[in-house]
Amino acid sequence: MSATPVHGTWEPRPAARWEDAFLSGNGHHGALVFGDPDDDRTVVTHHTLVRPAEGEENRLPPALADRLPSLRVRMLTGDLTAAEDFTDGRPLQWARPFHPAFQVRLRRPDGTGEERGYRRTVDFATGVVEATRAGWTSRVFVSRADDVIVQCVTGPRLTLDVLLDHRLPGAPARLGVGHGAVLTPEGALLSLRARYPGTDRACTGVTLVAVTGGTTALAPPGVHIEGARSVLLLTRVRRHTGETDVAAEGRALSDLLDEGRSGYDDLLARHLPLHRTAYERVTLDLAGDPGERALPGSELLTRPRAAALLERLFAAGRYHLLSSSGLFPPRLTGLWTGDWDTAWSGAFTHDANLNLQTASAAPADLPEVTEALAALVQRQLPDWRDNARAVFGARGVVAPAHSDGESGHAYHFSREYPLHLWTAGADWLLKPLVDHDETRGAHDPRTAAALAEVALFYEDFLTRIDPGGPLVVVPSYSPENRPANASWGAVNAAMDLSAARHALLTAAAYHPEHADRWRDLAHRLPPHRINADGALAEWAWPGLDDTYDHRHLSHLYGVWPLDEITPYDTPELAAAAHRALELRGSENDSAHGHLHHALVAARLRDGERVAHALARVLDGDFFHASLMSAHYPRRTVYNADAAHTLPAVLIEALVQSTPDRLVLLPAPLPAYPSGELRGIRTRFGASLDLTWTPDGATAVLRPARTHRITLWTPAGAEPLDLVAGADRVLTSKTR
């Protein structure tokens, strides 16, 4: 391989837009760093910051269970619009919107605006964002050890005005804002409380300003610093009801500077083992050109075919995914936003977006992401039980299509998006947790318990047309599509069939005491249907016609992320799934649609289609200078889907695994004939390093358990016996 790929990115000028601000985060707090030495702005975010609505409309699931039997009769007897009035009549309600807290501003009254010698960087291995100019340096990171945003500014005789500023785009006009500033032995303590209009809820941020040298004076709403050698700022924010004790928050921040943790270097030293270790577990080298590796990110993005670009986007994707995962997994915007009017509320969207973003968690060895997802599931399980009971009159759990972090209730739905009818969400959200269990060879009791509840739901929900006949999923919904000749609520959506089968069989594997009952139920589900075009139908119910031009690929859930349909075990269904993929349009060019297409194509061993889907994103100007992505081409709508999903696409093109199978180079990308992927985790309990050239590939397997698998390479299949602790070196010719 060539010189080591760049594990960071840089720009020769400050960020002019918040979308281009460099990012740091610890899965709780987030920071968007502009890096302007004359007006240095750091936007502060926190995963819990969602704005309550005035009066808080009804956010419980609709109580519809008593109407379910009549709905089923109507749908099964041919009423293709019956589900349109299966509602309680409420208007569409969005999840509570995610929003920023405020910006920490450091203004230099004597600033010159000169950018000569300026450089800002973000180091993915440390999480440190740095900006430098003419002896002035600012460094920002968000500590995983101490859950605090740390900023240190150094330079000759610093003169700064420091304040907390709530004035960000979209901030409500009636936001109740209060500032506080007091001098302390360290320097000063600043606070900002923002009370949401019409509620008793608020968020409060506190910044401890520790000054070395010079003088500090109050300059409401902030402080003025003269002649300092360094300024260290520690910031936390919390969302709360009623009042919060600012003095206590300040003491907690002050404590971080005591007991041997006396400054920036000590705080960073505590953070690095947690962040660096996780980030460096997996690396990708595509033999990028050294000159292109040295380019600033904004210029590298203008070279969409450069191997160095994919290397950097892979590294940035893992960095941002790790940085946004902790208290929760990533939202639609990860952990970051600079605007109160966040698109689609900045919610957790469970019917594709969150699922795609977390796709690399198990293979890319990021258990931090898996744990964040597990935490979200555990917090929401009581609400999922309410959904099952209220909408379907069933035991067990049903996940909503959208959530805000506070509620797991299914209240976001409308006639065009009857998301309360969708029953496959719990299986999809639990799939990465099952994958994680397979990599480590043990069942997490939390995952086992959740799977049992999903199986209980299907026991109550699945119905039959006639005694002993096939089971039917009714009502059924394929996010977010509709049949060409029917309404949105339908019967036997392919995704619902795959999810029910997978959930029941997986629950049976976790719970042998119930295995026979749940396996019998799974085997009584109807098979998938192949339509007149030779494609896997999106609805297995006869008479429902496909709508091909759509951004979602819900019907191919059995291909990815499941292993229900594969070229190895079910070649006829795999061919039909491939035909369905060929017929699928991209509709509105959503980034998640293109990369979902790439993931399915990789499972179907179609490298050219993977490359084409990737090119749609790389050519479409989807990435900001921050290397965070957008939802639409030309950097329209800040959104983490592409940034977080791209690493999973590259991994799936190079390595795939199940508990009993390893596939090397299933969908190689012709534009990148040489490379090295290190640290991948397989679902049969081995780590893997892969090196490939135009002539062949070498893989080093380090198994943690003894097991027999089937190895698939471009040359074919062969059995492979693995012994725990005994490394295996595998070689394969690619031509």
N, C-alpha and C positions, 0 to 999 in steps of 0.2 A: 504494500500500500504506500501511497504518498505520505507527505507530512500529515500530522494529526489534524483532523478537521477542527474548525473553529467552534468552540463551545460558548458562544456569546454573539452579540452583534453590537454595531456601533454606528453613530451618525456624526457628521461634522458640524451640526448646528442643533440648537435646542428644538424641542417640539413646539410647534405653533398650534396644534390641535390636540385635544385630550386623547383622541384615537391613536396618535403617534407617540404618546408618552410611554416610556419604558415601564415595565411592570415588575412588581415584586409582591410576594404574598406568602402566607403560611397556612392557608386553608381556613383562617378565621378573619384576620385583617388583610386588607389589600392596599397597595400604594401605586398610584400612577404618577410617574416622576417626569416633569417637563425638562428640568435641567438648565433653566435660564439663570445665569449668575446674577443678573440685575433684578430679576423678579422670579426667584426660584419657587415654583409651585409644586406641591405634592398633594394630590387628591387622595383622601382617606376613604376607604370603604370597609364594610364588615358584612359577613354573610347574613347576619340577622336583620339588616336594615331594609325592611319592607314597609311601605307606607300604608297605614290603615285608612279605609274609606270613612268619610264622615257618616256616622250612624251605623256603619258596618252592616250592609245588607245581609240577607239570609245566606249563610255560607255552609249550610248543611246539605247533604245529598237529598235529592227529591224523593219523597215517600210515594213510591209507585208500585210496590210489590203486589198490592191487591188487584192491580190492573194487568199484571203480567199474564195470567192465564188467557184472558180474552185477547190480548195482543198476539199471543202465540197462535191462537186459533185463526185469527185474521191473516197472519203472515203465512201460515202453512196452507191456507186455502186460497192463496194467490193474491192477496191485497198487498201490492208492492209499495204502497205509501203508508201502511198502517203505523209505522214507527214515528211518523212525523208528529202525531199528537200524543206520543208517549212522553209527556212532560207535565210539569206542574205550572206551566205558563210563565215562569219567570223570564226576564230578559237576560241576555248574555252577560255573565259576570266574569271579568278577568281575575286572575290571581293578583294578590296585593303586589304592587310594583316595587321592585328592587331600586334602590337609589343610593347616591353617594352621601357621605356625611358632610364634608367641608373640605377646604384646601388649606394646608399649612403654607403660608407665604413668608418668604424671606426677601425683603426688598433692600437694595443697596442705594441709598440716596445719592451716592457719588458714582453710580454706575455709568459706564461709557457706551454700552451697547456694542462694543467692539467684539467681533467673533473670531479674530485672528488667533490661531492656536487652540481654538475650542475643540473639544471632543467629549462626547457622552457615550457610555458603554453600559451594557448589562452583561454580567458574568453568570451564565446559566448554572455553573457548578457551585456558586456561592450565594446567588440571589441578590448580589450587590449591584445597584445602579449607581454609576459614578459619572460626574461631570467635572471637567477641569478647564481652566483658562488662566494663564498668566499668574501662576502661583496660588490661585483660588481653586479649592477642591470641595465638592460635595459628594458624600456617599450615603446611600439609603438602602436599608434592607429591612425585611419583616422577620422577626426572630421566631423560629419554631420552638426554641427553648423557653422563651420568656413571654411570648405572645404580645409583642410590642413593636411598633414601627420605630426604627432607629435611624436618625439622620445626623451626620457629623459634618460640619463645615469648618474648614481650616484655611488660613491665609494670613498675609501680613496685615495686622491692625484692622481686623474686620469691623466694619460699621454696618449694622443691619437693623431694620425694623421688622419685627416678628409678630405675626397675628394669625388668628384662625378666621377664615373667611367662608361664610356659608353661600356666597353669591356664585352659584353654578347654574348652568343652563337648566331651565324648567323648574327651578325651585318655586314652590307655591308662594303666591303673593301674601297669603295669610299665615305663613310659617311664623310661629312665635319664637323669636331668636333672642337669647340672652348671652352676653359675654362676661367673662371674669378674668381679672389679671391681678396677681399679687406677687410681690417679691419674696424670694425664699433664699436660704443659705446657698443653694446651688446657682440661683439666678432668678428664675421666675416660674410661676405656674399659671398657665393660660387655660381657660375653659370656654366651651361653646355649647349651649343647650338649644336644641331646635325642637319645639313642641308642634306636633302635627295638628293641622286645623281641625277643630271640632271634636277632639279626643283628649284624653288625659295621658296619652302616650307621647314619648319623646325619645330623642337620642342625644347623648351628651358625650363630647370629646374633651379629653384632657391632655395637655402637652406640658411636660416638664422641660424647661430650658436651663441647661447647665452651661455656664459660661466660664471660660478660663481666660483670665486677664481682662483688662479694660473695665468698663463700668456698665451697669444695667439700670435703666430707669423706666418707670411706667410711662406708657404713651398710649392710653386707652384707644381702641380695645386691645392693644398689644403692649409690647415693650420695645424700647430703643436701646441698642447695644453699641458702645463706642470702644474701639481699640482692642478688641478681643483677639486672642490667638486662635481660639477654637470655640465653636458653639455646638453642643450636643443636645438634640431634641428627642424625647421619648414620648410617643403618642399612643393612646388607646381610645377606643370609642365603644359605647355600649348603648343598646336600645333598652328602654325601661318604661315602666308605668309610674306615674307620680314623680317624685324627686329622687335625685341620686346624690350621694355624699362626695362632692368634688374634693374636699380635703383628704378623705380616705383614699380616693383614687390617686391623688398626688403623693401621699405617703407610700403607696404601693410602688409607684414609679421611682420615688427616691430610694426605696429599699434596693432597687436593682443596681444602684451605684455603690452600694455598701458590700461588705463581706467579700472583698476580693474582686468584685465586679465593678471596677472603678471607672471604666471608660468604654469607648467604642470597641477597642480591640478585645476586651474581655467579653463583652456582649456578643461580638462576632464569633469568638472562639467557642462559646456555648452553643451557638446556632449551627455552626458548620458541620459537626458530626451528623446531625439529623438531616440536614438538607443535602450536603455533598454526597453522602453515602447513598442516598436514594437516587439522586440524579445520575451518578456515575455507574449504576448497575448495568445499564444497557447503552451501547454506542453503535453508531452506523457510520461507516466510511465508504464512500462511493468513488474514491480516487479523484476527488475534485481537483481542479486546477488551483495551484497555490496562489496565483494572482487573483483569481476570482474569490478565493476564500478570504482574501485580505480586504475585499470591497466593503463599503458600508452597506447595510441591509437594503436601503432604498434603491441603491444602484444595482445590487445583486438581483433584486426583484425584476429588473428590466431584462434579465437574461433567463427566461423561463426554462430553457433547456440545460442550464448549467448544473452539473452534478453538485457543485458547491451550494447551490440554492436548496436542493432537496436535503442535503446534509444539514444545513442550518435550520430549515423548517422542521426537520425531524427532531433536532435537538431542542429547538424552541417549543415545539409541541409538547415534548415530555416535560420541559421546564414549566411551562404555563399550566399544564395539567396537574403536576405535582403542587405547584404554588397555589392553585385554586381549590385544593382538596384537603379537608381537615374536619371542621365542624360539619360541613356538607360536601358533597361532590360539586363539580362546576355547574353554575347556572348557564343560561343561554349566553351570557356575557362573561363566563368564567367567574371571577371574583371582582370584576372591575367595571366601572362605568363612571363617566364624568358628567352625566346628564340625568336629571330626575325623570325625564320622559323616556324610559328605557323601552325599546321595542318588545312587544309581547310580554310586558311586565318584567323582563329579565328573569322569567320563571324557570323552574325545573320542568322541562317538557319531556314526558316519559314515552311518547309514542314514536320516537326516533332520535331526538337531539341528544338528550342525556345518554342514551344507550350507545350512540355512535361515539360520543366524546370519551366514554369510559371503556371503549372496546379494547384498548391496548393494556388495560390495567394488569391483567394476569400475564400475558406473554411478555410485556415490557417490564415485568418485575417491579410494579408499583403497588405493593399492598396498602400503602397509605391511601391510594385512591379507592381501592376495594373497601377498606375500613370506613372511609367517608360515606360511600354508598350504603354500606351496611347500617351505618348510624342513621342515615335518612330513612331507610326502611323501618328500622326499629322504632323511631319516633312516630312514624305514621301508621303503624299497624292498628292501633285502636280505631283510627279514622277509617282505615280500609275495611274493618269489620262493620262499621256503620254503613259504608257504601253497599256491601253485600246484602246486609239486612234490609236497608231502606229501598233499594232499587229492585232487588231480585228476591227478597224474602228468603235468603239463603244463609247458612252458616259460612264460616271462613272469611276470606278477604278478597276484595277487588281494589286494585290500585287505580287512582285517577290518572287522567292523561296529562294534567298540569298540577303543579303544587308550588307554593311560595316558600316553603321551609317551616311555616307555622302550622299549616293544615294539610292533611291528606284526604280531605273530603272531595268528592266528585261534584263540584258545583259549576264547573266551567263547561257549558254545553249550549247548543242552539240547534235550530232545525237543520242548518247546513253542516254543523259539526256536532252530531249527537254523541259526544264523547263519553257520556254517562252510560252508553250501551257497550262500551269497549271492555272486554273481560280478559284480554291477553296481557295487560300491563304488568301484573305481578310476576308472571313467568319471565318476561323480558328483564325486569329490574333485578330478579334473583339470579339470572343466568351468569353474570360476572362473578357472583359470590360462589356459585357452584364450580365455575372454572377455577377459581382460587383454591377451593377445597381440593380439587383434583390435582393441582400443581403441588400441594403440600401433602397429599395423601391422608387427609383427616377431615371429618365432618365437623363444621362449626355448629354447635347446638342452636345458635340463633337462626342459621339458615335452615337447619332441619325443622325447627318449629314453624318457621314461616311457610316452608314447603307443605307441611302437613295441613296448614290452614288453607292453602290454595287448593289442595286436593279435596278438602271438605267442601269447599265452594262448588267444585265441579260435581261432586256427588249429588248436591242438591239442585244444581242448575241444569245439568244436561238432561234432555228429555228425549222421548222416543215418539216416532210416528205411530208405531203399532207394537204390541207386545213382542219382544224378542227381536225386533227390527233394529236398524242402525240408530245410534244416537244422533241428535240434531242440536246444533248451536243456534238458538233462536231466542231473542234477537241477536244479531251478529253485526259487527262493524269492522271495516278494513280502513284503518287510518291512512289518510284523511280523504279517501276516495269514495266513489259511488258507482254502482253498475250503470252502464250506458242506458239501460231501459228500466231503471227502478230508482227508488229513493235511497237515501244514505243508509238507513237501517235495513239490513237484509238477513240472509240465512246462510250459515256455513261458510263464512269468510275463511279463506285458506289460512290466514294468520291465526285465527281463533282455533281452527282444527289443530294446527301444529303446536300452538301454545298449550292447549288442553292435553294433547298426547304427551308432550314433553314434561309438563308439570306433574302429571300423574305418574309417569314412569320414573321420573327423578325422585319424587316423593317416596315411591315404592322402594327405590334403592337406599334411601336414607332411613326408611322405617320398615324393616322386614316383617314386623308384626301385622302390617296392613298391606303388604305387597300384593297378595293375591287379589284382593278386592280392587285395588287401584289399577293394577295391570289389566284386569278384566275390563274395567271401565275404559281404559285407554284403547284397548284392542277393539272395542265396539264402536269407536268413532269411525265415520266414513272415510274412504280414501280421498286423495286429491283428484280433481277432474282435469283432464286435458281438453282444451276447447278445439273448435274447428280450425283454428290457425296453427294447431300443433303446440300451443303454449299452455303452460300451467295456468289454469283459470284462477282469477282472484277470488271467485266464489264457486264453491263446489256444488252449489244448488243448481239443478238444471233450469235453464231458461234465463239465467242472469248473465248479461253480456258484459264483456270487459271494456273498461275505459283505459286506454293505453297511455295517453299523454298526461302523466302525473309525476310530481316530484317524489312521492313516497313509493317504496317498493315493499309494502307490507306483506304482499302475497308470497314473497320469496324469503320470508322469515325461516322457513324450513331449511333453506340453503345456508344463510347467514343470519343470525349467529348460531343457529342450531346445526346439527349434523344429521338431520333427518333425511335430507336429499343430498346425495354426493355422487360424483362420477364413479366412485369405487363400489358403493353398496347398492345404489339405485340408479343405474345408468339411464334407464328410460325416463324416469322423472327428472333426472339432471338435464337430459336433452330438452325436455319440455320447459324446464326452468330457464335454460339458456335461450330458448326461443322467446319466452316471455321477456327476458332481459333485452333481447334484440328489438322487440317491439315497443319497449318502454321509451316514451319521450321524456324530455327534461323539464317540461312545463315552464316554470318561471326562473330556471337556472339557479335554484337554491344550492348553496355549497353542499348542504347535507345530502341533497339528492344525488349530486355527482359522486361524492365519496361513498355513499351507500351503494351506488351502482358499482363502484370499483371493488368494494369488499365482496359483493356477491360474485362479480366476475372472477375475482381471485380464487374463490372457493370452487368455481366451475372451470378453473385452469385456463382462463382466457387472458393472457398477458397483454395482448394488443388492446383489448377492451379496457383493462385496468389503466394502461398507458393513455388511452384516449380520454378516459374520465379524469385522470390526473391533469392532463393537458388543458381540459376545460377550466379547471381551477387555476392552474399556473398562468395560463394565457388570459384569464378573465379579470386580472387585477383585483384579486380577492384579499390581498394582504396589505395591512398598514405597515409603515416603517417600524412600528413596534414588533412586527411579526405576529401580532394578533390579527385575526381575520375578520371578514365581513360576511354577511348572509347572502348578498347579491353581488354581481360583478360591479367593477368600478368602485369598490370599497364603499358600497351602500349598506348601511345598517351594521353596526359593530356587533360581532357575534363570534363565539368561540368554536363553532362546529368544525370548520375546516382546520383551524390550528390544532385542535385536540384530536381530530380523527385521522389526520394525515399519517402520523406514526403507525397507527393500526393498519392502514392500507399497505404501507411499505413492508411491514412485518408479514402480513398475510400473503403478499406476493412472493415472499422469500421462504417462509417457514409456516407450516400449519401442523397442528397436533390435536389428537383426541386422546382419551385414556389408553387407546390401543393402537394408535397409528401416528407415524411421523411422515410428513411430506416435505421434501426438500425441493426448492425452486419450482413450486406449482405454477407460478405465473410470472416468470422472469420478465423484466422490462428491458427491451432491446437497447434503449438509450444508455443503459448503465451496465455494461458487460462485465465489470469487475467491481468487487467490493468486499466488505467485511462487516458482519453483524455479530455483535458479541453480547452475551449475557441473557439471551432469551430463555424464558421458562416454558417448559412443556407441560402438558396436562397429564403426562405419565411420570412426572416427578424427576425430570432431569433438566439441568441447564445445558445450553447449547451455544457454541460459537460456530459461525458459518463463514467460510471464505469461498469466493467464486471468481472464476476468470472465464474468458470465452471458451476454454477447453474443458473445464470441469469444475467440480466443487469439492471442498473438504469440510466436513463437520466434525467437531469434537463434542461428544456427549459425556456429561458427568452425571450418571444416574444416582439418585438418592434411595431407590428401592429396586429390588429384583423383579423383573417383569419381562414378558415377551410381547413385542409389538410387531406390527408390519411396517416396513420401511418402503416408502414410495419415492422414486427418483425419476428423472426423465427416461431412464433406461428400463423402468418397470418396478415390480414389487418383489420383496423377499422378506422372510421372517427374520427377526433380530432379537436375540436374547440379551437382556441387560442384567448386570449384576451390580447391586448397590456398592458404591465406592470404587468401581472399576471403570476407568475412562474408556470410551470407545472412539476410535478415529474412523470415520466413514468417508469414502471417496466415491465420486460419481463422475462419469463423463457426460458432458452436455451436448456433445456432437460426435 
